[in-house]
Amino acid sequence: MLQFCVGVYAFFYFNMSKNKFQEIQELGFSALIEKFKSYTGIDHSSIIKGIGDDCSVSAQREGFLTCTTTEIFLEGVHFDLTYTPFHHLGYKIVTAAVSDIYAMNAIPEQVLVSIAIPNRYSVQMMEQIYMGIDAACKDYEIKLAGGDTTASHQILSISVTAVGSVHEKDIIYRKGAQKGDIICVTGDLGGALAGLRILLREKQSWQESDQELFSPDLEQYEVVVQRQLVPKARKDFVDAIHQSDIRPNAMIDLTQGLIAELREIGKSSNCGIELYSPAIPISLETRAVADEMSEDVDKYAFYGGEDFEMLFTIPEPIVEKMMAEFDDFVVIGRITDKEKMLTINTGEDKSYQIEI
């Protein structure tokens, strides 16, 4: 077996040496995912949607579809335990997965959590994670239905899978945006990144000090720190949709930042996008952090990510009707027929374009 493995490695290395070795950062993760889309195994008639949306979609009982999504969180990459309480981490991982289910206009039903634990963490620490998971499950009215637990030599790693269902007439994809649709977003944007900026600054202050323990006063930053550590998925928005006869044409949750998600809608719907940057909702607390950091607050909203708000498009005539059903959203743009371009209007007789 060892001889075979060495032989395979040598074959792989030899062939790679004849071609350019392309680093992942050179290609970028979006382009890497596009490459993955050609390796999808065998098609099944029950699989309606695979790679390319917030969830995979498969046929369930008559008239209903199953939506499944998964998220992975690695210590040092997706979370930092210097400033992340374990119970907050548990809550956040469920929120991230459930938010994808909501983005399909589906109702989450269960989550499965798998965790790889290094020896340096205690039973009590892990129990705190599951207390956070339990709290999120209760808030989102879902069941923790299983998972796997194993050891890890170095870092804490957590994977969460969420499963939900939706009637086939109610499912919403990214690809449904139509020319003339109004682009809307719930809540406010950039708060999660503002919270992260504060936490990173305080961590640096602690590292530069001689103190073994460090307890910064974060009271004035409570709003943005909570947006980073304990985000909430927009169950209220999806509940409002289900209680009305209004259906957005396209929808996606904001995990990678506004610009990235707008490009996903434009790419999936094969349309252009016009964004009104002065209309983007940004809280006073987020603006205060950006001012304190001497940074551009628009970049917080454009590129921050992890806000877990809902970005959606609806026909212009039903905007007012939607507002009557659910008022925590604002209009930030319009779907255009100019393909593959995202035009950002600054409100100062200036605009610039990003290729979709």
SERO-4910 file (N, C-alpha, C, O; in steps of 0.05 Angstrom, whole numbers):
BEGIN
 pado doro    nc1    nc2    nc3   cac1   cac2   cac3    cc1    cc2    cc3    oc1    oc2    oc3
  Met    A     17    -24      0      0      0      0     17     25      0     12     44    -15
  Leu    A     39     25     16     57     48     18     69     53     -9     72     76    -19
  Gln    A     78     31    -23     91     34    -49     71     46    -69     79     62    -85
  Phe    A     46     37    -68     26     48    -86     21     77    -81     20     93   -100
  Cys    A     19     85    -56     14    114    -49     38    131    -59     33    152    -70
  Val    A     62    122    -54     85    137    -63     85    139    -93     92    160   -104
  Gly    A     78    117   -107     76    118   -136     56    138   -146     61    152   -165
  Val    A     32    138   -134     11    157   -142     21    185   -138     16    203   -155
  Tyr    A     34    191   -115     43    218   -109     64    226   -129     64    249   -139
  Ala    A     83    208   -136    104    214   -155     92    220   -182    100    238   -196
  Phe    A     71    204   -190     58    208   -216     45    236   -216     47    251   -236
  Phe    A     31    242   -194     17    268   -193     37    291   -194     33    311   -208
  Tyr    A     59    289   -178     79    310   -177     92    313   -204     97    336   -213
  Phe    A     98    291   -218    112    292   -244     94    307   -264    104    323   -279
  Asn    A     68    300   -264     50    313   -283     46    342   -277     43    358   -295
  Met    A     45    348   -251     41    376   -243     66    393   -251     63    416   -258
  Ser    A     89    380   -249    114    395   -255    116    402   -285    130    421   -292
  Lys    A    101    387   -302    102    392   -331     83    416   -337     85    428   -359
  Asn    A     65    422   -319     46    444   -323     51    465   -301     65    460   -281
  Lys    A     38    487   -305     40    508   -284     26    500   -259      3    490   -260
  Phe    A     39    503   -236     26    499   -210     11    524   -203     24    544   -196
  Gln    A    -15    524   -203    -31    548   -198    -41    548   -169    -55    530   -161
  Glu    A    -33    568   -155    -41    571   -127    -71    579   -126    -81    593   -143
  Ile    A    -85    569   -105   -113    575   -102   -118    605   -100   -138    615   -112
  Gln    A   -101    619    -86   -105    648    -83   -102    663   -109   -114    684   -113
  Glu    A    -87    651   -128    -84    663   -154   -110    661   -170   -118    680   -184
  Leu    A   -124    639   -167   -149    635   -181   -173    648   -166   -190    660   -179
  Gly    A   -173    647   -140   -195    658   -124   -216    636   -119   -220    618   -135
  Phe    A   -229    638    -96   -248    617    -88   -273    616   -105   -284    594   -110
  Ser    A   -282    639   -115   -306    639   -133   -300    623   -158   -316    607   -167
  Ala    A   -277    628   -170   -270    613   -195   -264    584   -189   -270    567   -205
  Leu    A   -253    578   -165   -248    550   -157   -275    535   -155   -276    512   -164
  Ile    A   -295    548   -143   -321    535   -141   -333    530   -168   -346    509   -173
  Glu    A   -328    549   -187   -338    544   -215   -325    519   -226   -339    504   -241
  Lys    A   -300    514   -220   -287    490   -230   -300    465   -218   -303    445   -231
  Phe    A   -307    466   -192   -319    444   -179   -346    436   -192   -354    412   -190
  Lys    A   -359    455   -204   -386    450   -215   -386    429   -237   -408    418   -244
  Ser    A   -363    422   -248   -362    402   -269   -358    374   -258   -359    354   -273
  Tyr    A   -355    372   -231   -351    346   -219   -374    340   -200   -372    345   -176
  Thr    A   -396    330   -210   -420    328   -194   -432    300   -194   -455    297   -187
  Gly    A   -416    280   -201   -426    252   -199   -448    247   -219   -447    257   -242
  Ile    A   -467    230   -211   -488    221   -229   -514    236   -224   -521    241   -201
  Asp    A   -527    245   -245   -553    259   -243   -575    240   -233   -576    217   -240
  His    A   -593    251   -216   -616    237   -208   -641    254   -213   -639    279   -209
  Ser    A   -662    242   -221   -686    258   -227   -698    272   -203   -712    292   -206
  Ser    A   -692    262   -179   -702    274   -155   -687    300   -147   -697    316   -132
  Ile    A   -663    304   -158   -647    327   -152   -654    349   -171   -648    348   -195
  Ile    A   -668    370   -161   -678    391   -178   -657    413   -181   -654    425   -203
  Lys    A   -642    419   -160   -621    439   -161   -597    430   -145   -600    421   -122
  Gly    A   -574    431   -158   -549    423   -145   -533    447   -138   -543    467   -126
  Ile    A   -507    446   -144   -489    469   -139   -498    494   -153   -507    493   -176
  Gly    A   -496    517   -139   -503    542   -152   -524    559   -139   -531    580   -149
  Asp    A   -534    550   -116   -553    566   -101   -547    563    -71   -526    552    -64
  Asp    A   -564    574    -54   -559    572    -25   -562    544    -15   -549    536      5
  Cys    A   -579    528    -28   -584    500    -20   -586    483    -44   -591    492    -66
  Ser    A   -581    457    -40   -589    438    -60   -619    433    -56   -630    437    -34
  Val    A   -633    425    -77   -662    421    -76   -669    394    -88   -660    388   -110
  Ser    A   -685    378    -73   -693    352    -83   -723    348    -78   -734    360    -60
  Ala    A   -735    332    -96   -764    326    -93   -769    310    -68   -754    291    -62
  Gln    A   -790    317    -53   -796    304    -28   -823    290    -33   -827    277    -53
  Arg    A   -841    292    -14   -868    282    -18   -882    299    -39   -872    320    -47
  Glu    A   -904    290    -48   -918    303    -71   -922    333    -66   -935    341    -47
  Gly    A   -910    349    -84   -914    378    -83   -894    392    -65   -894    417    -65
  Phe    A   -877    378    -51   -858    390    -33   -829    384    -41   -824    363    -53
  Leu    A   -811    402    -34   -783    400    -40   -767    400    -14   -774    414      5
  Thr    A   -745    386    -14   -726    386      8   -702    404      1   -691    401    -20
  Cys    A   -695    422     19   -672    440     16   -651    432     36   -657    429     60
  Thr    A   -626    428     27   -605    419     45   -580    437     40   -573    444     17
  Thr    A   -568    445     62   -544    462     59   -524    454     81   -532    442    101
  Thr    A   -499    460     77   -479    454     97   -458    476    100   -452    490     80
  Glu    A   -448    480    124   -428    500    129   -406    488    145   -410    469    161
  Ile    A   -381    497    142   -359    488    157   -344    511    170   -341    532    157
  Phe    A   -336    508    195   -323    529    210   -297    519    222   -297    499    236
  Leu    A   -275    532    216   -249    524    225   -237    545    244   -237    569    238
  Glu    A   -227    536    266   -214    554    285   -190    568    272   -174    555    259
  Gly    A   -189    594    276   -167    609    264   -173    619    236   -158    636    225
  Val    A   -194    608    223   -202    617    197   -229    630    198   -233    653    189
  His    A   -249    616    210   -276    627    211   -284    638    239   -304    652    241
  Phe    A   -269    631    259   -274    642    285   -249    642    301   -230    627    296
  Asp    A   -248    660    321   -225    664    338   -234    662    367   -250    679    376
  Leu    A   -225    642    381   -234    637    408   -222    657    428   -229    655    452
  Thr    A   -205    674    419   -195    695    437   -218    713    446   -219    722    469
  Tyr    A   -236    719    428   -258    737    434   -286    725    428   -306    739    431
  Thr    A   -287    699    421   -313    687    415   -321    667    437   -309    646    439
  Pro    A   -341    673    453   -350    654    473   -361    629    460   -372    630    438
  Phe    A   -356    606    472   -364    581    460   -394    580    454   -402    569    434
  His    A   -411    590    473   -440    588    468   -448    606    445   -467    600    431
  His    A   -434    629    441   -440    646    418   -433    632    392   -447    634    372
  Leu    A   -410    617    393   -402    602    369   -423    581    362   -430    578    338
  Gly    A   -434    567    381   -455    548    376   -479    560    363   -490    549    344
  Tyr    A   -487    583    373   -510    597    362   -505    606    333   -522    603    316
  Lys    A   -481    617    328   -475    628    302   -474    607    280   -483    612    258
  Ile    A   -463    583    286   -461    563    265   -489    554    256   -493    548    233
  Val    A   -507    552    275   -535    545    267   -547    567    251   -561    562    231
  Thr    A   -543    592    259   -554    615    244   -544    615    215   -560    619    197
  Ala    A   -518    610    211   -507    610    184   -520    589    166   -526    595    143
  Ala    A   -525    565    177   -537    544    161   -567    550    156   -576    547    133
  Val    A   -581    557    177   -610    562    175   -615    586    156   -636    585    142
  Ser    A   -598    606    155   -602    629    138   -603    620    109   -618    632     93
  Asp    A   -587    600    101   -588    590     74   -615    577     67   -626    580     45
  Ile    A   -626    563     87   -653    551     83   -674    573     79   -691    571     61
  Tyr    A   -673    594     96   -691    616     93   -688    630     66   -708    640     54
  Ala    A   -664    631     55   -659    644     29   -673    630      6   -677    642    -15
  Met    A   -681    605     10   -697    591    -10   -727    593     -4   -743    581    -18
  Asn    A   -734    609     16   -762    612     25   -772    586     37   -796    580     36
  Ala    A   -754    570     47   -761    544     59   -762    546     90   -752    566    101
  Ile    A   -774    526    102   -776    525    131   -756    505    141   -758    481    135
  Pro    A   -736    513    157   -717    493    168   -730    475    188   -748    482    203
  Glu    A   -721    450    187   -733    429    205   -712    416    223   -719    410    246
  Gln    A   -688    412    213   -668    399    230   -640    408    222   -635    417    200
  Val    A   -621    404    241   -593    408    235   -578    384    246   -586    371    265
  Leu    A   -555    378    233   -537    358    242   -510    372    245   -501    386    228
  Val    A   -497    367    268   -472    381    275   -450    360    279   -453    342    296
  Ser    A   -428    363    264   -405    346    268   -382    363    278   -378    386    269
  Ile    A   -366    353    297   -346    369    310   -321    352    314   -322    330    323
  Ala    A   -298    364    307   -272    352    312   -258    369    334   -253    393    331
  Ile    A   -251    356    357   -243    370    381   -214    364    389   -207    341    391
  Pro    A   -198    385    392   -170    381    402   -171    375    432   -190    381    445
  Asn    A   -150    362    441   -149    353    469   -148    376    489   -155    373    512
  Arg    A   -140    400    480   -136    422    499   -162    434    508   -163    450    527
  Tyr    A   -184    426    496   -210    437    504   -225    418    523   -223    394    520
  Ser    A   -239    430    542   -252    414    562   -280    406    555   -292    416    536
  Val    A   -291    387    570   -319    379    567   -337    403    571   -356    406    556
  Gln    A   -331    419    590   -348    442    596   -349    462    573   -369    474    566
  Met    A   -326    466    560   -325    484    537   -342    473    514   -357    489    501
  Met    A   -341    447    509   -357    436    487   -386    436    494   -403    440    477
  Glu    A   -392    433    520   -420    435    528   -431    463    523   -455    466    516
  Gln    A   -414    483    527   -423    510    521   -430    514    491   -450    527    485
  Ile    A   -415    501    474   -422    503    445   -450    491    440   -466    503    426
  Tyr    A   -455    468    452   -481    455    448   -503    470    462   -526    468    453
  Met    A   -498    485    483   -518    502    495   -526    524    475   -549    531    473
  Gly    A   -506    535    461   -511    555    441   -527    543    417   -545    556    407
  Ile    A   -519    519    409   -534    505    387   -563    501    396   -581    506    380
  Asp    A   -567    492    420   -594    487    430   -611    513    431   -634    513    424
  Ala    A   -598    535    440   -613    560    441   -621    569    413   -644    579    409
  Ala    A   -603    566    393   -610    573    366   -632    556    355   -651    565    342
  Cys    A   -631    530    360   -651    511    351   -679    519    362   -699    517    348
  Lys    A   -679    527    387   -705    535    399   -715    561    386   -739    563    381
  Asp    A   -697    580    381   -706    605    368   -716    600    340   -736    613    332
  Tyr    A   -704    582    325   -712    577    298   -732    554    295   -740    547    273
  Glu    A   -739    542    318   -759    521    319   -751    497    302   -767    487    286
  Ile    A   -727    487    307   -717    464    293   -705    444    312   -702    449    336
  Lys    A   -698    421    302   -687    399    318   -658    394    311   -650    392    288
  Leu    A   -642    391    332   -614    380    329   -618    350    327   -623    337    347
  Ala    A   -614    339    303   -622    311    298   -598    292    297   -602    268    293
  Gly    A   -573    302    300   -551    283    299   -525    297    291   -523    321    293
  Gly    A   -506    280    283   -480    291    275   -458    270    282   -464    247    286
  Asp    A   -434    280    284   -411    262    290   -391    277    307   -389    302    306
  Thr    A   -377    263    324   -356    275    341   -331    258    338   -331    234    339
  Thr    A   -308    273    335   -283    259    332   -261    277    344   -266    299    352
  Ala    A   -237    266    345   -214    281    355   -200    297    333   -201    289    310
  Ser    A   -186    318    341   -171    334    323   -143    339    335   -141    344    359
  His    A   -122    338    319    -95    342    330    -89    371    335    -72    377    352
  Gln    A   -102    389    320    -93    417    321   -116    436    327   -116    450    348
  Ile    A   -136    439    309   -156    460    312   -184    448    316   -190    426    308
  Leu    A   -201    465    327   -229    459    330   -242    463    303   -240    484    291
  Ser    A   -257    443    294   -271    444    268   -300    435    272   -305    415    284
  Ile    A   -318    451    261   -346    445    264   -360    446    237   -356    465    222
  Ser    A   -376    426    231   -392    425    206   -421    423    214   -428    407    231
  Val    A   -438    440    202   -467    439    208   -482    436    182   -477    451    163
  Thr    A   -501    418    181   -518    413    158   -547    420    167   -556    410    188
  Ala    A   -561    435    151   -589    442    156   -606    431    134   -599    432    111
  Val    A   -630    422    142   -649    411    124   -676    425    128   -685    428    151
  Gly    A   -689    432    106   -715    445    108   -733    437     85   -724    422     67
  Ser    A   -757    446     85   -775    439     63   -792    463     55   -795    482     70
  Val    A   -802    462     30   -818    483     19   -836    472     -3   -828    453    -17
  His    A   -859    483     -6   -876    474    -28   -864    483    -54   -852    505    -56
  Glu    A   -867    467    -75   -854    473   -100   -862    500   -112   -847    512   -127
  Lys    A   -886    509   -106   -896    535   -117   -884    559   -102   -886    581   -111
  Asp    A   -872    553    -79   -863    575    -62   -832    579    -62   -822    599    -52
  Ile    A   -818    560    -73   -789    561    -72   -778    585    -88   -789    592   -109
  Ile    A   -757    598    -77   -745    622    -90   -716    616    -94   -701    609    -76
  Tyr    A   -707    620   -119   -679    616   -126   -665    643   -130   -678    664   -129
  Arg    A   -639    643   -134   -625    667   -142   -630    675   -170   -627    698   -177
  Lys    A   -639    656   -187   -640    661   -216   -665    674   -225   -668    677   -250
  Gly    A   -684    682   -208   -710    691   -217   -713    720   -222   -735    729   -230
  Ala    A   -692    736   -218   -695    765   -221   -703    773   -250   -693    761   -269
  Gln    A   -721    792   -253   -731    801   -279   -725    830   -283   -723    846   -265
  Lys    A   -721    837   -309   -716    865   -316   -738    883   -304   -762    877   -306
  Gly    A   -730    904   -291   -749    923   -279   -754    917   -249   -766    933   -235
  Asp    A   -746    893   -240   -749    887   -211   -735    907   -194   -715    918   -201
  Ile    A   -747    912   -171   -734    929   -151   -717    911   -132   -726    890   -123
  Ile    A   -693    920   -126   -676    905   -108   -679    916    -80   -677    940    -75
  Cys    A   -683    898    -61   -688    906    -33   -670    890    -14   -660    868    -21
  Val    A   -666    901      9   -650    887     30   -663    892     57   -672    914     63
  Thr    A   -664    871     74   -674    874    101   -653    886    119   -629    885    113
  Gly    A   -663    897    141   -645    906    163   -625    927    154   -631    945    139
  Asp    A   -601    925    165   -579    943    159   -554    927    154   -552    905    163
  Leu    A   -535    939    140   -511    925    131   -485    936    144   -484    959    152
  Gly    A   -465    918    145   -439    927    154   -435    924    184   -412    927    193
  Gly    A   -455    917    199   -453    916    228   -434    893    237   -419    897    256
  Ala    A   -435    870    223   -418    848    231   -389    855    228   -373    848    245
  Leu    A   -382    868    206   -354    875    202   -346    897    222   -323    896    232
  Ala    A   -363    915    228   -357    935    248   -351    922    275   -332    930    289
  Gly    A   -367    902    282   -362    888    307   -335    873    306   -321    872    326
  Leu    A   -329    861    283   -304    847    281   -280    866    283   -260    859    296
  Arg    A   -282    890    272   -261    909    273   -255    917    302   -232    919    310
  Ile    A   -276    920    318   -273    927    346   -259    904    361   -241    908    377
  Leu    A   -269    880    357   -258    856    370   -228    852    363   -212    845    381
  Leu    A   -221    856    338   -193    852    330   -176    874    342   -153    869    349
  Arg    A   -186    898    344   -171    920    357   -165    913    386   -143    917    396
  Glu    A   -186    904    400   -183    898    428   -164    874    432   -149    873    452
  Lys    A   -165    855    414   -147    832    416   -118    842    412   -100    833    427
  Gln    A   -113    859    394    -86    870    389    -77    885    414    -53    883    422
  Ser    A    -94    901    426    -87    915    451    -79    896    473    -60    901    487
  Trp    A    -93    874    475    -87    854    496    -60    841    490    -44    837    508
  Gln    A    -55    835    464    -30    822    457     -6    840    462     16    831    468
  Glu    A    -10    866    459     12    885    463     16    893    492     35    906    499
  Ser    A     -3    885    509     -1    891    537     13    868    552     19    847    539
  Asp    A     19    871    577     32    850    593     12    836    610     19    820    628
  Gln    A    -13    841    605    -34    829    622    -40    800    614    -42    794    590
  Glu    A    -43    783    634    -51    756    628    -80    754    621    -88    739    603
  Leu    A    -96    769    635   -125    771    630   -132    799    620   -119    819    629
  Phe    A   -151    802    603   -158    828    591   -188    829    588   -200    812    575
  Ser    A   -200    849    600   -230    852    599   -237    880    589   -241    898    605
  Pro    A   -238    884    563   -244    910    551   -273    918    557   -290    901    559
  Asp    A   -278    943    558   -305    954    561   -317    957    533   -310    976    519
  Leu    A   -335    940    526   -347    940    499   -376    950    500   -391    946    480
  Glu    A   -384    962    522   -412    970    524   -422    988    502   -444    985    491
  Gln    A   -405   1008    494   -413   1026    473   -414   1013    445   -424   1025    426
  Tyr    A   -402    990    443   -401    975    418   -420    951    418   -418    934    401
  Glu    A   -438    950    437   -454    926    441   -469    918    416   -471    894    410
  Val    A   -481    937    402   -497    930    379   -481    916    357   -489    895    347
  Val    A   -458    928    350   -442    916    328   -428    890    337   -425    872    321
  Val    A   -419    889    362   -406    864    372   -426    841    371   -419    819    364
  Gln    A   -451    846    379   -471    826    377   -476    817    349   -481    794    343
  Arg    A   -475    836    330   -480    829    302   -458    810    292   -463    794    274
  Gln    A   -434    812    303   -412    794    296   -414    768    310   -411    746    298
  Leu    A   -418    768    336   -416    744    352   -442    728    353   -442    703    354
  Val    A   -465    742    354   -491    728    356   -510    738    335   -531    749    342
  Pro    A   -505    734    309   -523    743    288   -549    727    288   -550    704    298
  Lys    A   -570    739    278   -596    726    276   -604    723    247   -603    742    231
  Ala    A   -613    700    240   -624    695    213   -652    708    212   -666    710    232
  Arg    A   -661    715    187   -686    731    184   -710    713    182   -725    713    162
  Lys    A   -715    698    203   -739    681    205   -764    699    203   -784    690    191
  Asp    A   -763    723    215   -787    740    214   -795    748    186   -818    751    180
  Phe    A   -775    752    169   -781    760    141   -794    737    126   -814    741    112
  Val    A   -783    713    129   -794    690    115   -822    684    126   -839    676    110
  Asp    A   -826    686    151   -853    682    163   -872    702    151   -895    695    145
  Ala    A   -864    727    147   -882    747    135   -889    740    106   -912    744     98
  Ile    A   -870    730     91   -875    722     64   -896    699     63   -914    700     47
  His    A   -892    680     81   -910    657     81   -939    665     89   -958    652     82
  Gln    A   -941    686    105   -967    695    114   -981    714     94  -1003    722     98
  Ser    A   -967    720     72   -978    737     51   -979    723     25   -971    699     23
  Asp    A   -988    736      4   -988    725    -23   -966    737    -40   -967    736    -65
  Ile    A   -946    748    -27   -923    761    -41   -900    741    -42   -893    729    -23
  Arg    A   -888    739    -66   -865    722    -70   -843    738    -84   -847    746   -107
  Pro    A   -820    743    -72   -798    755    -87   -791    737   -111   -794    713   -110
  Asn    A   -780    750   -132   -772    735   -155   -745    721   -152   -740    699   -163
  Ala    A   -728    734   -136   -701    722   -130   -694    730   -102   -702    750    -92
  Met    A   -678    712    -89   -670    719    -61   -644    704    -54   -638    683    -65
  Ile    A   -629    717    -37   -603    706    -28   -597    718      0   -606    741      5
  Asp    A   -583    704     17   -576    716     43   -548    728     41   -532    719     25
  Leu    A   -544    748     57   -519    764     56   -498    752     75   -498    757     99
  Thr    A   -481    735     64   -460    722     79   -432    731     70   -413    732     86
  Gln    A   -429    738     44   -403    746     33   -401    776     28   -380    785     18
  Gly    A   -422    791     34   -421    820     28   -441    827      6   -446    810    -11
  Leu    A   -450    851      6   -471    860    -13   -462    857    -42   -477    846    -58
  Ile    A   -438    866    -48   -429    865    -76   -427    836    -86   -437    830   -108
  Ala    A   -416    819    -70   -414    791    -78   -441    778    -83   -444    763   -102
  Glu    A   -460    784    -66   -487    771    -68   -502    784    -92   -517    769   -105
  Leu    A   -499    810    -97   -512    822   -120   -501    809   -146   -516    804   -165
  Arg    A   -475    804   -146   -463    792   -170   -474    763   -174   -477    754   -196
  Glu    A   -479    749   -151   -490    723   -154   -518    724   -166   -525    707   -183
  Ile    A   -534    743   -158   -561    745   -170   -559    753   -199   -573    741   -216
  Gly    A   -541    772   -206   -538    780   -233   -528    757   -251   -538    754   -273
  Lys    A   -509    742   -240   -498    719   -256   -519    698   -260   -523    687   -282
  Ser    A   -534    691   -238   -554    669   -240   -578    677   -257   -589    661   -271
  Ser    A   -585    703   -256   -609    712   -271   -602    724   -298   -620    731   -313
  Asn    A   -576    724   -304   -566    735   -330   -577    763   -335   -589    768   -356
  Cys    A   -572    780   -316   -583    807   -319   -562    827   -308   -542    820   -296
  Gly    A   -568    853   -312   -551    874   -301   -564    885   -276   -587    879   -270
  Ile    A   -548    900   -261   -557    910   -235   -549    939   -232   -526    947   -239
  Glu    A   -568    955   -223   -562    983   -216   -566    987   -186   -588    982   -176
  Leu    A   -545    995   -172   -545    998   -143   -543   1027   -136   -527   1042   -146
  Tyr    A   -561   1036   -118   -560   1064   -108   -546   1064    -81   -558   1057    -60
  Ser    A   -521   1070    -80   -505   1068    -56   -515   1085    -33   -513   1077    -10
  Pro    A   -526   1110    -38   -536   1126    -15   -560   1113     -1   -566   1120     22
  Ala    A   -573   1094    -15   -597   1081     -3   -590   1058     15   -607   1047     29
  Ile    A   -565   1049     15   -558   1025     30   -561   1031     60   -550   1051     71
  Pro    A   -576   1014     74   -581   1019    103   -557   1012    120   -548    989    121
  Ile    A   -547   1032    134   -524   1029    152   -531   1042    179   -539   1065    179
  Ser    A   -528   1027    201   -536   1038    227   -517   1059    237   -494   1061    227
  Leu    A   -526   1075    255   -510   1096    267   -486   1083    282   -464   1094    282
  Glu    A   -491   1060    294   -469   1047    309   -447   1038    290   -423   1040    297
  Thr    A   -455   1028    267   -435   1019    247   -419   1043    236   -395   1042    233
  Arg    A   -434   1065    231   -420   1090    221   -401   1100    242   -379   1110    235
  Ala    A   -408   1099    267   -391   1109    288   -364   1093    289   -343   1104    294
  Val    A   -366   1067    286   -342   1050    286   -324   1057    262   -300   1060    265
  Ala    A   -336   1060    238   -321   1067    215   -307   1094    218   -284   1097    211
  Asp    A   -321   1113    230   -309   1139    235   -285   1136    255   -264   1148    251
  Glu    A   -290   1120    276   -269   1116    296   -244   1103    284   -221   1109    292
  Met    A   -248   1085    265   -226   1071    252   -215   1086    228   -196   1077    215
  Ser    A   -227   1110    221   -220   1125    197   -222   1108    172   -204   1109    155
  Glu    A   -244   1094    170   -249   1076    147   -275   1084    133   -292   1097    144
  Asp    A   -277   1075    108   -301   1081     91   -323   1062     99   -321   1038     96
  Val    A   -345   1073    110   -367   1056    120   -381   1042     97   -392   1020    101
  Asp    A   -380   1053     73   -392   1039     50   -379   1012     45   -392    993     37
  Lys    A   -353   1011     50   -338    986     46   -347    965     66   -347    941     60
  Tyr    A   -355    974     90   -366    955    110   -391    941     98   -393    917    100
  Ala    A   -408    957     86   -433    947     76   -429    931     50   -441    910     46
  Phe    A   -411    941     33   -406    928      7   -392    901     10   -400    882     -4
  Tyr    A   -373    899     28   -355    875     28   -354    861     55   -340    841     58
  Gly    A   -369    870     75   -366    859    102   -374    830    105   -359    814    116
  Gly    A   -398    824     97   -407    796    100   -417    790    128   -413    806    146
  Glu    A   -429    766    131   -439    755    156   -461    773    169   -465    772    193
  Asp    A   -474    789    153   -497    804    164   -522    786    165   -540    791    181
  Phe    A   -524    766    148   -546    747    147   -573    761    143   -594    751    152
  Glu    A   -572    784    129   -597    797    120   -606    784     94   -590    768     82
  Met    A   -630    790     85   -641    779     60   -640    800     38   -650    822     41
  Leu    A   -629    792     16   -628    809     -8   -647    796    -28   -645    773    -34
  Phe    A   -666    812    -38   -687    800    -55   -696    820    -76   -692    845    -74
  Thr    A   -709    810    -97   -720    827   -118   -750    822   -121   -759    799   -119
  Ile    A   -765    844   -125   -794    842   -129   -802    861   -151   -789    881   -156
  Pro    A   -825    856   -165   -835    875   -184   -841    901   -171   -851    902   -149
  Glu    A   -836    923   -185   -841    950   -173   -869    954   -163   -872    966   -142
  Pro    A   -890    945   -177   -917    951   -168   -924    939   -140   -943    948   -128
  Ile    A   -909    919   -131   -917    907   -105   -899    915    -82   -900    904    -60
  Val    A   -881    935    -87   -864    944    -65   -880    955    -42   -875    948    -18
  Glu    A   -900    972    -47   -917    983    -26   -932    961    -11   -935    962     13
  Lys    A   -942    941    -26   -956    919    -14   -938    904      5   -946    895     27
  Met    A   -913    900     -4   -894    886     12   -888    902     38   -886    890     60
  Met    A   -886    928     35   -881    945     58   -904    943     79   -899    945    103
  Ala    A   -928    939     69   -950    936     88   -949    909    103   -959    907    125
  Glu    A   -936    889     91   -934    863    104   -909    861    122   -910    848    143
  Phe    A   -888    875    114   -863    874    128   -847    899    122   -840    904     99
  Asp    A   -842    915    143   -830    942    137   -801    945    143   -790    967    141
  Asp    A   -787    923    151   -759    925    157   -742    918    133   -725    900    133
  Phe    A   -746    934    111   -729    931     88   -729    958     73   -746    975     77
  Val    A   -709    961     56   -707    986     39   -701    978     11   -690    957      5
  Val    A   -708    996     -8   -701    993    -36   -673   1004    -41   -667   1026    -33
  Ile    A   -656    987    -53   -628    996    -58   -620    995    -87   -597   1002    -94
  Gly    A   -638    987   -105   -630    986   -133   -651    974   -151   -675    972   -144
  Arg    A   -642    967   -175   -661    958   -196   -647    938   -214   -622    940   -219
  Ile    A   -662    918   -224   -651    899   -243   -654    912   -271   -675    923   -279
  Thr    A   -632    911   -287   -632    923   -313   -627    901   -334   -622    878   -328
  Asp    A   -629    909   -359   -625    890   -381   -596    890   -392   -589    876   -411
  Lys    A   -579    906   -379   -551    907   -387   -536    884   -374   -531    884   -350
  Glu    A   -529    864   -390   -518    839   -379   -490    843   -368   -474    858   -379
  Lys    A   -485    828   -347   -458    825   -336   -445    850   -325   -421    851   -322
  Met    A   -461    871   -318   -450    895   -306   -466    903   -281   -490    903   -282
  Leu    A   -451    909   -261   -463    920   -236   -455    949   -235   -431    956   -231
  Thr    A   -474    967   -238   -470    995   -238   -476   1007   -211   -498   1003   -201
  Ile    A   -457   1020   -199   -461   1032   -172   -463   1062   -176   -444   1076   -183
  Asn    A   -487   1073   -170   -491   1102   -170   -486   1114   -143   -498   1105   -123
  Thr    A   -469   1134   -142   -461   1145   -116   -478   1168   -107   -476   1177    -84
  Gly    A   -496   1178   -125   -513   1200   -118   -499   1227   -121   -510   1248   -113
  Glu    A   -475   1227   -132   -460   1252   -136   -452   1255   -165   -430   1263   -172
  Asp    A   -471   1248   -182   -466   1249   -211   -443   1232   -219   -430   1237   -240
  Lys    A   -437   1212   -203   -416   1193   -209   -426   1165   -207   -444   1159   -191
  Ser    A   -416   1148   -224   -422   1119   -222   -398   1103   -231   -381   1113   -247
  Tyr    A   -396   1079   -222   -375   1061   -232   -387   1033   -235   -407   1027   -223
  Gln    A   -373   1017   -251   -384    991   -258   -365    969   -250   -340    971   -250
  Ile    A   -377    946   -242   -363    922   -235   -374    900   -253   -398    897   -256
  Glu    A   -356    884   -265   -365    863   -282   -377    840   -266   -366    832   -245
  Ile    A   -400    831   -274   -414    809   -260   -402    782   -269   -411    761   -260
***
